[in-house]
Amino acid sequence: MPVKTDSLEYRTEYALREKPIVERLVRLRNELAHGGWQSIDPDEYEELYKEIDQLMGLLCDEIESAAATRRFKRTSSVKVAAR
C-alpha cells in the first residue's frame, strides 16, 4: 500500500513490482509460520534480492533528490497570529 507524501512520488516502478515481491515473500512467510518446511531456491532468493535492491536504490535517489532540492519542506497553510 503506497504512502502518500507531498515531496516523494510513488513511481510506476514501485507500483508494477511491489505486488509480485510482496506476494512471494508473504507466501514463504506463511508456509514457515504454519509449520511448513521449504528450502529456499537460491535463484529465487537472488532474484528477489536484486529486485528489492533496485527499488531501494530508486527510493534512495528520490530521497536524495528531495533533500537536494529541499522538496521535503512542508508548506504550511497555518498562519501564526502576530503579537
C-alpha positions in Angstrom: 0.0 0.0 0.0 1.6 3.2 -1.1 2.2 6.1 1.3 1.2 9.5 0.1 3.7 12.3 0.5 3.9 15.7 -1.0 7.6 15.5 -1.8 8.1 11.9 -2.9 6.2 10.4 -5.8 5.1 6.8 -5.9 6.9 5.8 -9.0 5.5 3.5 -11.7 8.4 1.1 -11.0 7.2 0.7 -7.4 3.6 0.0 -8.4 4.5 -2.6 -11.1 7.0 -4.5 -9.0 5.6 -4.2 -5.4 2.7 -6.7 -5.5 4.7 -9.7 -7.0 7.5 -9.2 -4.5 5.2 -8.9 -1.5 3.1 -11.9 -2.6 6.2 -14.1 -2.9 7.5 -13.0 0.5 4.1 -13.5 2.2 3.8 -16.9 0.7 7.1 -18.0 2.0 6.4 -16.4 5.4 3.0 -18.1 5.7 4.4 -21.5 4.8 7.0 -21.2 7.5 4.6 -19.7 10.1 2.2 -22.7 9.6 4.9 -25.3 10.2 5.8 -25.9 6.6 9.4 -26.6 5.6 10.7 -25.4 2.4 14.2 -24.9 1.2 14.7 -21.5 -0.4 15.7 -21.7 -4.0 18.9 -19.7 -4.4 17.9 -18.4 -7.8 14.6 -17.1 -6.4 16.4 -15.5 -3.4 18.9 -13.8 -5.8 16.1 -12.5 -8.0 14.1 -11.1 -5.0 17.3 -9.6 -3.6 18.1 -7.8 -6.9 14.6 -6.5 -7.3 14.4 -5.2 -3.8 17.9 -3.7 -4.1 16.9 -1.9 -7.3 13.7 -0.5 -5.8 15.6 0.6 -2.7 18.2 2.4 -5.0 15.3 4.2 -6.7 13.9 5.3 -3.4 17.3 6.4 -2.2 17.7 8.5 -5.3 14.3 10.0 -4.8 15.1 10.9 -1.1 18.5 12.4 -2.1 16.8 14.5 -4.8 14.1 15.7 -2.4 16.8 16.7 0.1 19.0 18.4 -2.6 16.0 20.4 -3.9 14.5 20.9 -0.4 11.3 19.3 -1.6 11.0 17.7 1.8 10.0 21.0 3.4 6.3 21.4 4.1 4.5 24.5 3.1 2.3 25.4 5.9 -1.1 26.9 5.4 -1.4 27.7 9.1 -0.9 31.4 9.9 0.6 32.4 13.2 -1.1 35.4 14.8 1.1 38.4 15.1 1.9 39.6 18.7 
